[in-house]
Amino acid sequence: MIQLDRHDSTRLETARGIVRDLGSVLVAYSGGVDSSLLLKLALDELGDGAVAVLASSPAYPESEQEQARALARTLNARLVQVTTNEVELEAYQRNNPDRCFHCKEELFDTLEPIQRDLGLAHLAYGATADDAGDHRPGHGSAIRRGVRFPLLEAGMGKSEIRAAARTLGLPNWNKPSFACLSSRIPHGTEVTVAALRQIEAAEAALKSLGFAQVRVRHHGDVARIEVEPAEIERLVAERDRVTRFVRDAGYKFVSLDLEGYTTGSLNRTWKPGD
């Protein structure tokens, strides 16, 4: 369920001011609501001084990339497309809790030369105030490099960002949250392109059944499915097709997480009594 805070024009105007003061900026853009709002503000405030850059890799489904391209066209944004190779890095493949740090290092290593070549003063991405409370090692890479994050700097959280995006007419204001496919693989289990493709295929199949917010957590031969709690009953009712589709993606066993979709569920620790 999408939750919205009442639109706070003060924080939105603060974010506008931060963006305006950048002078020019390369926006790390994914097509999600956070980076889309950041790009919209940059285009409004800086015009041709705002450029979007979209990074592609096996960790991101092509369907997400195409949606991002379509929205960039709608916004009349200049879009630079690049390929990143984080999945080829041994430190990333090891999938320790610092995996996202190595991902962002690869991303910013790729984007910084583009920023310089385009003569843009800053590099920015769509971190939010909510990110401060989660395990976000990639944010450390951004801070180390001086990357800016105007939405977080303005104190805007996810639900407030959605409300602002809706107010500004962004068509993806209610787009379900999406994290890279590697986030479906438990820490300590190697990230491989084959596993990422398997996850992508299983999630695409479930989305074709109408489950918008879905995660297929990869546990070897076992797929652990998370959907919104309100959708669990419908998924159970569809269990024959769900099982067939997920097995077709390459899994031997199909399970349902009765707790439902939870952001960062693989980051949680458990102890008796929880």
Stockholm file with secondary structure:
# STOCKHOLM 1.0

chainA/1-274         MIQLDRHDSTRLETARGIVRDLGSVLVAYSGGVDSSLLLKLALDELGDGAVAVLASSPAYPESEQEQARALARTLNARLVQVTTNEVELEAYQRNNPDRCFHCKEELFDTLEPIQRDLGLAHLAYGATADDAGDHRPGHGSAIRRGVRFPLLEAGMGKSEIRAAARTLGLPNWNKPSFACLSSRIPHGTEVTVAALRQIEAAEAALKSLGFAQVRVRHHGDVARIEVEPAEIERLVAERDRVTRFVRDAGYKFVSLDLEGYTTGSLNRTWKPGD
#=GR chainA/1-274 SS CCCCCCCCHHHHHHHHHHHHHHCSEEEECCSSHHHHHHHHHHHHHHGGGEEEEEEECTTSCHHHHHHHHHHHHHTTCCEEEEECCGGGCHHHHTTCTTHHHHHHHHHHHHHHHHHHHHTCSEEEECCCGGGGGSCCHHHHHHHHHTCBCHHHHTTCCHHHHHHHHHHTTCTTTTCCCCCCGGGGSCTTSCCCHHHHHHHHHHHHHHHHTTCSSEEEEEETTEEEEEECGGGHHHHHHTHHHHHHHHHHTTCSEEEECTTCCCTTGGGCCCCTTC
#=GC SS_cons         CCCCCCCCHHHHHHHHHHHHHHCSEEEECCSSHHHHHHHHHHHHHHGGGEEEEEEECTTSCHHHHHHHHHHHHHTTCCEEEEECCGGGCHHHHTTCTTHHHHHHHHHHHHHHHHHHHHTCSEEEECCCGGGGGSCCHHHHHHHHHTCBCHHHHTTCCHHHHHHHHHHTTCTTTTCCCCCCGGGGSCTTSCCCHHHHHHHHHHHHHHHHTTCSSEEEEEETTEEEEEECGGGHHHHHHTHHHHHHHHHHTTCSEEEECTTCCCTTGGGCCCCTTC
//
